[in-house]
Amino acid sequence: MTTETAFEAGGDLRAQIPRFASDALAHNLGLVEQVKAIAAAKGVTPARSPSRGCSRSGWIVPIPGTTKPHRLAENAAAADVVLTPAEVSALTAAADSVEIQGGRYPDHLEAQTNL
């Protein structure tokens, strides 16, 4: 994904999500680039980054949001990735270094999350 990525209006929910709006996306990609670098050093895809949550706590279960079977398989493979404490720290530092801009959902959906 880049700042040039176009999301199909009506067919791709990301077209409505504030954090995928042009300005927010440009900012948020800073975190994506850091995760890509860490994943590359580990020899895995960025989609396997949900293993970070599993490494921090054995009871966290990532819920991938995809409609494509090959992406689901890629996400499920995160369970096979074992991160060292240093790798978990690097991912945590990356996450802490970028304040995500834009809401997680459009306002009408955010209102349904009870957050």
N, C-alpha and C positions, 0 to 999 in steps of 0.2 A: 504494500500500500504506500502511496506517495500523496503529495498534495495535489497531484494531477488525477488521482483516482476519482472516477465519476460513479455515483451510486444511482441506480435506476429508480426514479421516482415512482412510487406505487408498488414496485416489485422488490425493493430492498429497503428494509427498515432503517438502515444506516443513513439513508437520505433524509430522515426525519430527526435523527439523534443529534442533539447539539454538540457533542464532543467530536462529531465527524464533519461539522461545518468547517469551511475553509480555514478561517483564522485559528480556531481551536485545534483543528487537525495538524496544522503546521507546527503549533507549539507541542502538542502531545506526541508527535512523531519523535521528539527528543528521547522519550522513554523507550519507544519502539526500537530505535537505533541502539540504545544501550542493551536492551534484551537480546537483540540480534547478535551483538558482539559476544555477549556471554554465552548464548546458545551455540554460536559457531565455535568458540573455544572449547565447549563441552562436546562438540560433534553431534549436536541434535538440532532440530528445527525450533524456531521460536514458539511454535504451537505446543511444544512439549513443556513450556514454562509453567503450566499449572502444577508441575511437580514441586515448584517452590513452596506452594501452600501445603502440599502433602509432607514436605520435608520439615516444615515448621510445626506441624501438628498432625498426628496420625488420624484424627477424626474429621479432617477437612476433605470434602469430596468435590472436585471441580465439576461443574455442569456446563459442558460445551454447548454453545449456541450455534448449531450448524444444521443444514439440511442435506449436506453431502456426505455419503457414507465414507469416502476416502478421508475426509477431514475428521470425522468421528474416530476413525481408526488411528489417525495421527495423534489426536488428542488423548485417546485411550492409552497410547504407547507412553505417555508421560509417566504412567505408573511404574514403568521399567527404568526410569531415569533416577539414579541415586546421586544426589548433590552432596558435596562436601560442605562442612560448616563455612568454609571460605566462599564457596559458590553461593550459598544461601545469603551470606552477608553481602556479597556483591550485588545480588538481585535486590535485596532489601535496600541497599544504598541507592541503587538505580531508581527504585520506586519512590524513595524518599526525596530524591533530587529533583523531581519534576512534579509540580503541582498541576494536576490534570485540569484542563479548562473545558467547560461545557458540561451540561447535564448528562447523566447516564441514559435518560430516556426523554422523549418529548414530554412536555408538561402534562398532557392528558394521561399518559401512561405512568409517569412518576407519581401522580396523585393516587394511583392504585397500589403502590408498593408499601404503604403504611410506614414509610421512613420519615 
